Amino acid sequence: MLVSKPSPTGRRVDMSIIDFYVRTVIDVRSIGSSFTIYVIDDVPDVDLPDPYCIYERGVYKRYKWLTEIFKRNKLGEEDDIIEKLWLRWYMYYGPLTPLLLYDKISDIYVEESSIHAYHIDLGLCEVCLEFPRCISEKVTLIGKRKKAITYKLSDFVRYVMSRISERTSNPITAYMPMVSVTDQEFKVRFSASTRPVSEPYIHVRVLPTRPWTFGELIVRGSISVDDAALLWYMFDNKIPILIIGPMGGGKTSLANAITFCSNPVLFKALIMDVDEMSLPGHNVVKLFERRSYGLGVKAIAKRDLIAHSLRIGADYVIVNEVRTREEVAAWIDAVTSGHGGVTTFHAENLEKLKIRLENMIGSSSIVDEIAIVKIQVKTSIEEINGTRTCKKIRTVSKIVPPRNERIEYDEIAVRRQIMRELVGKSYSQQLNILSEVYRDPESVLGAVRELSKISG
């Protein structure tokens, strides 16, 4: 039986159905001053074999175990719901799997005492999963015997770490207790740590399945039409753009939106440590760095990928984030040699940016030659269905163009008209408009004439 099947309490705020092997109900409830996400599988009460025992004994034991499950739970073999439930434990992430597919979750925090998730509308919510009673085989002095064990959160953290290791081929051990890897099938990034660095802990960043665009950011209130038109103009004219702000401020999302609103024909190189940017319909190549943890494996750093992108003739060099001295120097060298580009950098404001650049590359004079975009994050207390929640509000607070760059504000005014047409449209519709805009690359006014034909 499912000994920890959640019983939702409180007022329902949202509900979604996820169909992945089994039907799962994501039920969001408000309880007092907080929100709770209940993940409930639509399955009968059953016993399951311990996933660890299955791993140790190999896949060839699978059908024998399943036959025993059918007998134990008095189910016919035609009822494949039990096999599907077990396969989700064995091949994916068990009851966490539906939450990875829930499109309103941006981050998940898994620790031994609790699970929390950040809901894009409701803020931080507690998560209640259901864990089955597992049947484990124990070897004693008098032979083998089966016993029922109840899964706990501490067991579940250990289980998820083993699945991360197996699915991404990155073992989490005492030798390598910290990993940051991406599961490409689910478009999620796992950042996990364990002893001796910390107690077992997993952070899951759910990567966007669709590209961030100016149209969507404007609707969310993250950027104004005027600022979006200015950034579009600067990127088109190959003025390097550096986006600064706190961690989790939406810097990469803005970089994706800037790049998406450009000529789809021009060749762009996306250089990333994890696959978190997307440019469907564009002429683009994705280049990923590779870290080395073993002998004989050559590391491929972002600076190497930036140099490679110049050799293959990229018009724009887009890096999801520059962190080290070598990455900063390589990107600056690329974008100041005739190539356009955009990247992100951790710095709270312009003064701290200059201090960090002084410490990293010995000079901050490059700030006068590139455009700086500052993002700020504020917290807002909102009331949703009678429950107060704390939400993060991310906005572009300041844009500093290069000191000696001449800005054509008449051209920006025209782009502002086009930008208004992008608001409220899907990314595919925006891409169609942009394709029409760039039919006449020599004249933005010609692009507006084309746009008027599309709109009217």
Buried (B, 14 or more C-beta within 10 A) or exposed (E): EBBBBBEBEBEEBBEBEBEBBBBBBBBBBBEEEBBBBBBBBEBEEBBBBBBBBBBEBEEEEBEEBBEBBBEBBEBEEEEEBBBBBBBBBBEBBBBBBBBBBBEBBBBBBBBBEEBBBBBBEBBBBBBBBBBBBBBBBEEEEEEEEBEEBEBEBEBBBBBBBBBBBEBBEBBBEEEBBEBBBBBEEBBBBBBBBBEEEEEBBBBBBBBBEEBBBBBBBBEBEBBBBBBBBBBBBBBBEBBBBBBBBBEEBBBBBBBBBBBBBBBBEBBBBBBBBBBBBBBEBBEBEBBBBEEEEEEEEEEBBBBBBBEBBBEEEBBBBBBBBBBEBBBBBBBBBBBEEEBBBBBBBBBBBBEEBBEBBEEBBEEBEBBEBBBBBBBBBEEEEEEBEEBEBEBBEBBBBEBBBBEEEEBEEEBBEBBBBBBBBBBEBEBEBBBBBBBBBBEBEEEBEEBBEBBEEEEE
